[in-house]
């Protein structure tokens, strides 16, 4: 493997098509303002590099990026690439990851609107992200200890698992299919409308009007905080561990809750059962 160290590149397609190269302590910046530094490359490792130019990693195979920084001017950094590993790296440009597959991210910091669209297979561990429309239409996500802040996340995703996460996000998981969320905090309005086969286990759910128009919805030992008008027109099986402000017109299934402020039934076909049942050992 060829090693390049302590260089600055600013020309168009500076390292186009390179194979088996290690790039260390280099900068992609300068007056030429060139784009697409690593386009059509294979087996590339990048360590402690600075990216301040557009579109650096497009149509690549086998990319490892460690301890590097992509600034807000480094827009659309990784598109149409496969076999990507990112570790201890800042991704701060808009649309930083799109149309990629087999991606692993560890200890990364993301500030990137419209991040992660149409990605197939991404593992994210111990990461922090700020983004709007995060992971739109992506599949096979596996997240562990990820923190997110930003609206409209995880819409139209499929076949994904989330563990030990904290999401502060509005309109999350709309139209999501075959998704499991465990031991996580989901804060924000209008959670998971129109989802199918969403399972929430040992989660805390915060915010108004969650989980409406859902099919195959399951909640297992979940806590709901400041949640009103929940489960409207949903097919749901739920065991809840904390009081709910109000439940409205669940279509089918059974909801067990220790306390509910109001049960609204003004829809004839809404036959879902609501059972108020104090947990075992609770005082009368």
C-alpha positions, 0 to 999 in steps of 0.5 A: 500500500502506497502512503501519502503524508503531509500534502495539500490537494486542491485540484479537481479529482486530485486522487481520482481512481487510486488503489490501495493507498494510505493518506495521512495528515493531508489537507484537501483545501486551497485556491483551486477549489477542486471537487471529487478528490477520491472519486472511483477509488478502491481500498483507500485509508484516510487518517487525520485528514482535513476536507474543506472541498466538495464531493470527496468520496463518490463511487468508491469501494472499501474506504476507511476514514479515521480521525478526520474532519469534513467541514461545512464546505465539504458537502455531499461527502460520501455518495454511491460508495460501499464498504465504508468505515468512519471512526472518530470523524466529524461530518459537518457538511450538508448531505454527507452520506447518500446512496451508500451500502455497508457503512460502519460509523463509530464515535463520529459527530454529524452535523448534516441536514439530509444525512443518510438518504437511501443507505442500505446497511449502516451500523452506528455506535456511540455517535452524535448527530444533528440533522433534518430528514435523517436516514430517509428511506434507508434500510437495515440500520443497526444503531447503539448508543446514538444521540440525535437532534433534528426534525423528520428523522427515520421516515420510510426506513425498513428492517432496522434495530435501535438500542440504547439511543436518545432521539429528540426529533419531531415526526420520527419513524413515519411510514417505518416498517419492521423496526425495533427500538429498545431501551431508548428515549424518543422525544418529539411530537407525532411519533411514528404515524403510519408505521407498520410492525414497529416494536418499542421495548423498555422505551420512554416516549415524550410528546403529543399525539404519538403512534397514530394510524399504525399497523402491527404496533407493539409497546412492551413495558414502555413509559409515556410522558406528556402524551395526549391523543395517543394511538388514534386509529392504530392497531396496537398491543401495549403494556404501559408503565406510567399514566397517559394524558389521553388515548383516542380511538384505538382501532384494534388490540389492547392497551394496558395502562396504570392510569389515563386522564381521558379515553376518547371514543367518538369513532364507531369502528374504534374497538381497541380495548383500554385496560386501566390496571395498576402494576403489581405491588402498587398502592390502591 
